[in-house]
Amino acid sequence: MRESVGKANGGSDEILARAGSTGVELRCLDASDAGYRARYAAECDGVTEDAEVRRIERRILACIRRSDYLGVVALDGERRIGHVEGDVRGTGLVISDIYVEEAYRSMGIGKRLLEAIIARASWRGATEVEFCTEADNLPMQRVGKRLGFILTRLHYERRLVD
Ligand SMILES: CC(C)(COP(=O)(O)OP(=O)(O)OC[C@H]1O[C@@H](n2cnc3c(N)ncnc32)[C@H](O)[C@@H]1OP(=O)(O)O)[C@@H](O)C(=O)NCCC(=O)NCCS
């Protein structure tokens, strides 16, 4: 699979990367993607009511418009099949979400999404990047390791009620 990365800072229509054999393209996530993001967030939270989904969409739109927000969306033709998002805080990029639709997993799209957002953050002056994931999320850990991330923290939890 070959990839060509364009200008990391490009306008939202600009293709940031192409995954040759899958035909999947990456571009900057913008306001036109708020509906997709809202449906994804609603599904994650089990929200089905239209009014609530619209409320989520408004909240997401406000996020997308923040100056510290960065996002990249993966497209199979017109269809959005994944995304990555984060915030640039000072010189650090904090990844807040990454997702690839199940049928498209293990094709390198997650890795390419991360590479694309990191390239955009670097262009904005970020010098470090971090993400958190669950201890059992092996695919995400694998993507991180592939891209040179190292484990720096362990987070312990204990339930106080059954
Ligand atoms: C994490 C996620 C974005 C990765 O997307 P992807 O497009 O499949 O990522 P890639 O194809 O670039 O890489 C996946 C890697 O995980 C590996 N992998 C897949 N399933 C695995 C498993 N069950 N156990 C271990 N490794 C696994 C793949 O082999 C690949 O590693 P490799 O490149 O070294 O072979 C995707 O699995 C996803 O959307 N998961 C649900 C949402 C999620 O967990 N997001 C992360 C929250 S922090």
The ligand as an SDF file (V2000), in Angstrom:
LIG
                    3D

 48 50  0  0  0  0  0  0  0  0999 V2000
   -7.5950    1.2860   16.8420 C   0  0  0  0  0  0  0  0  0  0  0  0
   -8.0780    1.4210   15.3940 C   0  0  0  0  0  0  0  0  0  0  0  0
   -8.3440    2.8920   15.0760 C   0  0  0  0  0  0  0  0  0  0  0  0
   -6.9460    0.9190   14.4700 C   0  0  0  0  0  0  0  0  0  0  0  0
   -7.3660    1.1370   13.1340 O   0  0  0  0  0  0  0  0  0  0  0  0
   -6.8040    0.2190   11.9310 P   0  0  0  0  0  0  0  0  0  0  0  0
   -7.1390    0.9050   10.6770 O   0  0  0  0  0  0  0  0  0  0  0  0
   -7.2400   -1.1730   12.0920 O   0  0  0  0  0  0  0  0  0  0  0  0
   -5.2400    0.3420   12.2220 O   0  0  0  0  0  0  0  0  0  0  0  0
   -4.0240   -0.2310   11.3470 P   0  0  0  0  0  0  0  0  0  0  0  0
   -4.5560   -1.1240   10.2720 O   0  0  0  0  0  0  0  0  0  0  0  0
   -3.1610    0.9040   10.9670 O   0  0  0  0  0  0  0  0  0  0  0  0
   -3.2230   -1.0870   12.4230 O   0  0  0  0  0  0  0  0  0  0  0  0
   -3.8570   -2.0410   13.2330 C   0  0  0  0  0  0  0  0  0  0  0  0
   -2.7880   -2.8490   13.9290 C   0  0  0  0  0  0  0  0  0  0  0  0
   -3.3860   -3.6410   14.9610 O   0  0  0  0  0  0  0  0  0  0  0  0
   -3.1180   -5.0030   14.7160 C   0  0  0  0  0  0  0  0  0  0  0  0
   -4.2410   -5.7680   15.2380 N   0  0  0  0  0  0  0  0  0  0  0  0
   -5.4840   -5.8550   14.7410 C   0  0  0  0  0  0  0  0  0  0  0  0
   -6.2420   -6.6250   15.5430 N   0  0  0  0  0  0  0  0  0  0  0  0
   -5.4540   -7.0130   16.5710 C   0  0  0  0  0  0  0  0  0  0  0  0
   -5.6380   -7.7930   17.7210 C   0  0  0  0  0  0  0  0  0  0  0  0
   -6.8050   -8.3490   18.0010 N   0  0  0  0  0  0  0  0  0  0  0  0
   -4.5910   -7.9720   18.5690 N   0  0  0  0  0  0  0  0  0  0  0  0
   -3.4110   -7.4120   18.3150 C   0  0  0  0  0  0  0  0  0  0  0  0
   -3.1520   -6.6160   17.2370 N   0  0  0  0  0  0  0  0  0  0  0  0
   -4.1740   -6.4380   16.3850 C   0  0  0  0  0  0  0  0  0  0  0  0
   -2.9290   -5.1080   13.2190 C   0  0  0  0  0  0  0  0  0  0  0  0
   -2.2250   -6.2530   12.8530 O   0  0  0  0  0  0  0  0  0  0  0  0
   -2.1440   -3.8230   12.9690 C   0  0  0  0  0  0  0  0  0  0  0  0
   -0.8090   -3.9400   13.3750 O   0  0  0  0  0  0  0  0  0  0  0  0
    0.3640   -4.1320   12.2810 P   0  0  0  0  0  0  0  0  0  0  0  0
    0.2960   -2.9430   11.3680 O   0  0  0  0  0  0  0  0  0  0  0  0
    1.6080   -4.1350   13.0930 O   0  0  0  0  0  0  0  0  0  0  0  0
    0.0770   -5.4180   11.5860 O   0  0  0  0  0  0  0  0  0  0  0  0
   -9.3360    0.5380   15.1340 C   0  0  0  0  0  0  0  0  0  0  0  0
   -9.0700   -0.7660   15.5910 O   0  0  0  0  0  0  0  0  0  0  0  0
  -10.5950    1.0590   15.7970 C   0  0  0  0  0  0  0  0  0  0  0  0
  -11.3010    1.9210   15.2550 O   0  0  0  0  0  0  0  0  0  0  0  0
  -10.9150    0.5510   16.9880 N   0  0  0  0  0  0  0  0  0  0  0  0
  -12.1410    0.9620   17.7060 C   0  0  0  0  0  0  0  0  0  0  0  0
  -11.9770    2.3580   18.2800 C   0  0  0  0  0  0  0  0  0  0  0  0
  -10.7750    2.4320   19.1930 C   0  0  0  0  0  0  0  0  0  0  0  0
  -10.4690    1.5060   19.9400 O   0  0  0  0  0  0  0  0  0  0  0  0
  -10.0940    3.5730   19.1350 N   0  0  0  0  0  0  0  0  0  0  0  0
   -8.9300    3.8310   19.9610 C   0  0  0  0  0  0  0  0  0  0  0  0
   -9.3510    4.4950   21.2320 C   0  0  0  0  0  0  0  0  0  0  0  0
   -7.9020    5.0610   22.1030 S   0  0  0  0  0  0  0  0  0  0  0  0
  1  2  1  0
  2  3  1  0
  2  4  1  0
  2 36  1  0
  4  5  1  0
  5  6  1  0
  6  7  2  0
  6  8  1  0
  6  9  1  0
  9 10  1  0
 10 11  2  0
 10 12  1  0
 10 13  1  0
 13 14  1  0
 14 15  1  0
 15 16  1  0
 15 30  1  0
 16 17  1  0
 17 18  1  0
 17 28  1  0
 18 19  1  0
 18 27  1  0
 19 20  2  0
 20 21  1  0
 21 22  1  0
 21 27  2  0
 22 23  1  0
 22 24  2  0
 24 25  1  0
 25 26  2  0
 26 27  1  0
 28 29  1  0
 28 30  1  0
 30 31  1  0
 31 32  1  0
 32 33  2  0
 32 34  1  0
 32 35  1  0
 36 37  1  0
 36 38  1  0
 38 39  2  0
 38 40  1  0
 40 41  1  0
 41 42  1  0
 42 43  1  0
 43 44  2  0
 43 45  1  0
 45 46  1  0
 46 47  1  0
 47 48  1  0
M  END
$$$$
